[in-house]
Amino acid sequence: MGAATTQTRDMNMPLKQGYGRKTISENIRTEMRAGRPQKQAVAIAMSTARKAKAGARKRKSYRK
């Protein structure tokens, strides 16, 4: 059963990096097409957006 799980993960498209409304909704759509429940897809997309925003803040602070 483990091999089938890793195989389906490899075939999924990577999520877009960003924290805009359009990017988040595209990530939700991508996750739902991959077979995830809506609540889980939203949580994954919001987590990705949170990480992207934190990364943007770090990069911005170095430009002083």
DSSP file (Angstrom, degrees, kcal/mol; ACC not computed):
  #  RESIDUE AA STRUCTURE BP1 BP2  ACC     N-H-->O    O-->H-N    N-H-->O    O-->H-N    TCO  KAPPA ALPHA  PHI   PSI    X-CA   Y-CA   Z-CA
    1    1 A M     >        0   0    0      0, 0.0     4,-1.4     0, 0.0     3,-0.1   0.000 360.0 360.0 360.0 -31.6    0.0    0.0    0.0
    2    2 A G  H  >  +     0   0    0      1,-0.2     4,-2.0     2,-0.2     5,-0.2   0.844 360.0  56.4 -65.2 -35.2    2.9    2.4    0.7
    3    3 A A  H  > S+     0   0    0      1,-0.2     4,-1.9     2,-0.2    -1,-0.2   0.885 105.1  51.5 -66.7 -37.8    4.2    2.2   -2.9
    4    4 A A  H  > S+     0   0    0      1,-0.2     4,-2.0     2,-0.2    -1,-0.2   0.874 108.2  52.7 -66.7 -35.8    0.9    3.3   -4.3
    5    5 A T  H  X S+     0   0    0     -4,-1.4     4,-1.7     1,-0.2    -2,-0.2   0.924 111.0  45.0 -65.9 -44.6    0.8    6.3   -2.0
    6    6 A T  H  X S+     0   0    0     -4,-2.0     4,-1.8     1,-0.2    -1,-0.2   0.845 110.2  56.3 -69.0 -31.7    4.2    7.5   -3.0
    7    7 A Q  H  X S+     0   0    0     -4,-1.9     4,-1.1     1,-0.2    -1,-0.2   0.918 107.9  46.4 -66.7 -42.4    3.4    7.0   -6.7
    8    8 A T  H  X S+     0   0    0     -4,-2.0     4,-0.8     1,-0.2    -1,-0.2   0.847 110.2  54.5 -69.7 -32.1    0.3    9.2   -6.6
    9    9 A R  H >< S+     0   0    0     -4,-1.7     3,-0.6     1,-0.2    -1,-0.2   0.886 105.2  53.4 -66.3 -37.8    2.3   11.9   -4.7
   10   10 A D  H 3< S+     0   0    0     -4,-1.8    -1,-0.2     1,-0.2    -2,-0.2   0.819 106.6  52.7 -66.0 -29.9    5.0   12.0   -7.4
   11   11 A M  H 3< S+     0   0    0     -4,-1.1    -1,-0.2    -5,-0.1    -2,-0.2   0.670  87.9 100.7 -82.1 -17.0    2.3   12.5  -10.1
   12   12 A N  S << S-     0   0    0     -4,-0.8    19,-0.1    -3,-0.6     3,-0.1  -0.364  79.7-112.3 -69.6 147.5    0.8   15.6   -8.4
   13   13 A M        -     0   0    0     17,-0.1    -1,-0.1     1,-0.1     2,-0.1  -0.527  36.4-106.3 -74.6 145.6    1.7   19.0   -9.6
   14   14 A P        -     0   0    0      0, 0.0     2,-0.1     0, 0.0    -1,-0.1  -0.413  38.8-107.0 -68.8 150.1    3.7   21.1   -7.2
   15   15 A L        -     0   0    0      1,-0.1     2,-0.2    -2,-0.1    12,-0.0  -0.464  34.4-106.0 -77.4 150.6    1.8   23.9   -5.5
   16   16 A K        -     0   0    0      7,-0.2     2,-0.5    -2,-0.1    -1,-0.1  -0.502  29.5-125.5 -75.5 144.5    2.4   27.5   -6.5
   17   17 A Q        +     0   0    0     -2,-0.2     2,-0.3    35,-0.1    32,-0.1  -0.806  64.3  82.6 -92.5 126.7    4.4   29.6   -4.1
   18   18 A G        -     0   0    0     -2,-0.5    34,-0.2    30,-0.2    35,-0.2  -0.865  64.3-126.7 159.1 170.2    2.7   32.8   -3.2
   19   19 A Y        +     0   0    0     -2,-0.3     2,-0.1    33,-0.1    30,-0.1   0.177  62.6 119.2-131.6  18.7    0.1   34.3   -0.8
   20   20 A G  S  > S-     0   0    0      1,-0.1     4,-2.4     4,-0.0     5,-0.2  -0.415  74.3-111.1 -79.5 161.9   -2.3   36.1   -3.1
   21   21 A R  H  > S+     0   0    0      1,-0.2     4,-2.3     2,-0.2     5,-0.2   0.894 117.4  50.1 -60.3 -42.3   -6.0   35.2   -3.3
   22   22 A K  H  > S+     0   0    0      2,-0.2     4,-2.1     1,-0.2    -1,-0.2   0.907 111.0  48.5 -65.4 -42.1   -5.6   33.8   -6.8
   23   23 A T  H  > S+     0   0    0      2,-0.2     4,-2.2     1,-0.2    -7,-0.2   0.914 111.3  50.2 -64.5 -43.4   -2.6   31.6   -5.9
   24   24 A I  H  X S+     0   0    0     -4,-2.4     4,-2.2     1,-0.2    -2,-0.2   0.924 111.4  47.8 -62.5 -44.4   -4.3   30.2   -2.9
   25   25 A S  H  X S+     0   0    0     -4,-2.3     4,-2.3     1,-0.2    -1,-0.2   0.858 110.5  51.9 -68.3 -32.9   -7.5   29.3   -4.8
   26   26 A E  H  X S+     0   0    0     -4,-2.1     4,-2.4     2,-0.2    -1,-0.2   0.897 109.9  49.7 -66.7 -38.7   -5.4   27.6   -7.5
   27   27 A N  H  X S+     0   0    0     -4,-2.2     4,-2.3     2,-0.2    -2,-0.2   0.888 110.1  50.5 -66.0 -38.8   -3.6   25.6   -4.9
   28   28 A I  H  X S+     0   0    0     -4,-2.2     4,-2.5     2,-0.2     5,-0.2   0.941 111.2  48.7 -62.1 -46.8   -7.0   24.6   -3.4
   29   29 A R  H  X S+     0   0    0     -4,-2.3     4,-2.2     1,-0.2    -2,-0.2   0.905 110.5  51.1 -59.9 -42.9   -8.2   23.5   -6.8
   30   30 A T  H  X S+     0   0    0     -4,-2.4     4,-1.1     1,-0.2    -1,-0.2   0.922 111.7  46.7 -61.6 -44.8   -5.1   21.5   -7.4
   31   31 A E  H  <>S+     0   0    0     -4,-2.3     5,-1.9     1,-0.2    -2,-0.2   0.883 111.2  51.1 -67.2 -38.3   -5.3   19.7   -4.1
   32   32 A M  H ><5S+     0   0    0     -4,-2.5     3,-1.4     1,-0.2    -1,-0.2   0.873 107.7  52.9 -68.5 -35.5   -9.0   18.9   -4.6
   33   33 A R  H 3<5S+     0   0    0     -4,-2.2    -1,-0.2     1,-0.3    -2,-0.2   0.782 102.0  60.9 -67.5 -25.0   -8.3   17.5   -8.1
   34   34 A A  T 3<5S-     0   0    0     -4,-1.1    -1,-0.3    -5,-0.2    -2,-0.2   0.498 128.1 -99.8 -79.3  -3.0   -5.7   15.3   -6.4
   35   35 A G  T < 5S+     0   0    0     -3,-1.4    -3,-0.2     1,-0.3    -2,-0.1   0.587  74.8 141.2 100.4  11.7   -8.5   13.8   -4.3
   36   36 A R      < -     0   0    0     -5,-1.9    -1,-0.3     1,-0.1    -2,-0.0  -0.595  57.3-103.9 -85.7 149.1   -8.2   15.6   -1.1
   37   37 A P     >  -     0   0    0      0, 0.0     4,-2.5     0, 0.0     5,-0.2  -0.319  34.9-110.2 -64.1 155.8  -11.2   16.7    0.9
   38   38 A Q  H  > S+     0   0    0      1,-0.2     4,-2.4     2,-0.2     5,-0.2   0.897 115.9  50.8 -58.8 -45.0  -12.0   20.4    0.7
   39   39 A K  H  > S+     0   0    0      1,-0.2     4,-2.0     2,-0.2    -1,-0.2   0.894 112.7  46.5 -62.5 -39.0  -11.1   21.3    4.3
   40   40 A Q  H  > S+     0   0    0      2,-0.2     4,-2.4     1,-0.2    -1,-0.2   0.893 110.7  52.8 -69.8 -38.9   -7.7   19.5    3.9
   41   41 A A  H  X S+     0   0    0     -4,-2.5     4,-2.3     1,-0.2    -2,-0.2   0.896 109.9  48.6 -62.6 -40.6   -7.1   21.2    0.6
   42   42 A V  H  X S+     0   0    0     -4,-2.4     4,-2.6     2,-0.2     5,-0.2   0.917 110.8  50.6 -65.1 -43.4   -7.7   24.6    2.2
   43   43 A A  H  X S+     0   0    0     -4,-2.0     4,-2.1     1,-0.2    -2,-0.2   0.907 111.8  47.2 -62.8 -41.7   -5.4   23.8    5.1
   44   44 A I  H  X S+     0   0    0     -4,-2.4     4,-2.2     2,-0.2    -1,-0.2   0.926 113.4  48.0 -65.4 -44.6   -2.6   22.8    2.8
   45   45 A A  H  X S+     0   0    0     -4,-2.3     4,-2.1     1,-0.2    -2,-0.2   0.893 112.7  48.1 -64.9 -40.4   -3.0   25.9    0.6
   46   46 A M  H  X S+     0   0    0     -4,-2.6     4,-2.4     2,-0.2    -1,-0.2   0.870 110.4  52.2 -69.1 -36.0   -3.1   28.2    3.5
   47   47 A S  H  X S+     0   0    0     -4,-2.1     4,-2.1    -5,-0.2    -2,-0.2   0.911 109.8  49.0 -64.6 -42.1    0.0   26.6    5.0
   48   48 A T  H  X S+     0   0    0     -4,-2.2     4,-2.1     1,-0.2   -30,-0.2   0.907 112.1  48.9 -62.6 -42.3    1.9   27.0    1.7
   49   49 A A  H  X S+     0   0    0     -4,-2.1     4,-2.4     2,-0.2    -2,-0.2   0.893 108.9  52.8 -65.4 -39.9    0.8   30.7    1.6
   50   50 A R  H  X S+     0   0    0     -4,-2.4     4,-2.1     1,-0.2    -1,-0.2   0.913 110.7  47.0 -62.0 -43.2    1.9   31.3    5.2
   51   51 A K  H  X S+     0   0    0     -4,-2.1     4,-2.1     1,-0.2    -1,-0.2   0.885 111.7  51.0 -66.3 -38.5    5.4   29.8    4.4
   52   52 A A  H  X S+     0   0    0     -4,-2.1     4,-1.9   -34,-0.2    -2,-0.2   0.892 110.4  49.0 -66.1 -39.4    5.7   31.9    1.2
   53   53 A K  H  X S+     0   0    0     -4,-2.4     4,-1.9     2,-0.2    -2,-0.2   0.897 110.4  50.3 -68.0 -39.6    4.7   35.1    3.1
   54   54 A A  H  X S+     0   0    0     -4,-2.1     4,-1.9     1,-0.2    -1,-0.2   0.896 110.7  50.2 -64.2 -39.7    7.3   34.4    5.9
   55   55 A G  H  X S+     0   0    0     -4,-2.1     4,-2.1     1,-0.2    -1,-0.2   0.868 108.5  52.3 -66.0 -36.7    9.9   33.8    3.2
   56   56 A A  H  X S+     0   0    0     -4,-1.9     4,-2.1     1,-0.2    -1,-0.2   0.875 108.2  51.2 -67.4 -37.1    9.1   37.1    1.5
   57   57 A R  H  X S+     0   0    0     -4,-1.9     4,-1.8     2,-0.2    -2,-0.2   0.904 109.5  50.3 -66.7 -40.4    9.4   39.0    4.8
   58   58 A K  H  X S+     0   0    0     -4,-1.9     4,-0.9     1,-0.2    -2,-0.2   0.932 112.6  45.9 -63.3 -45.9   12.8   37.5    5.4
   59   59 A R  H >< S+     0   0    0     -4,-2.1     3,-0.5     1,-0.2     4,-0.5   0.882 110.9  53.7 -65.2 -37.4   14.1   38.4    2.0
   60   60 A K  H >< S+     0   0    0     -4,-2.1     3,-1.0     1,-0.2    -1,-0.2   0.859 102.6  57.2 -66.3 -35.6   12.7   41.9    2.2
   61   61 A S  H >< S+     0   0    0     -4,-1.8     3,-0.8     1,-0.2    -1,-0.2   0.758  99.5  59.8 -69.9 -23.2   14.5   42.6    5.5
   62   62 A Y  T << S+     0   0    0     -4,-0.9    -1,-0.2    -3,-0.5    -2,-0.2   0.661  91.3  70.4 -76.6 -15.4   17.9   41.8    4.0
   63   63 A R  T <         0   0    0     -3,-1.0    -1,-0.2    -4,-0.5    -2,-0.1   0.346 360.0 360.0 -85.6   7.9   17.5   44.6    1.4
   64   64 A K    <         0   0    0     -3,-0.8    -1,-0.2    -4,-0.1    -2,-0.1   0.500 360.0 360.0 -58.6 360.0   17.8   47.5    3.9
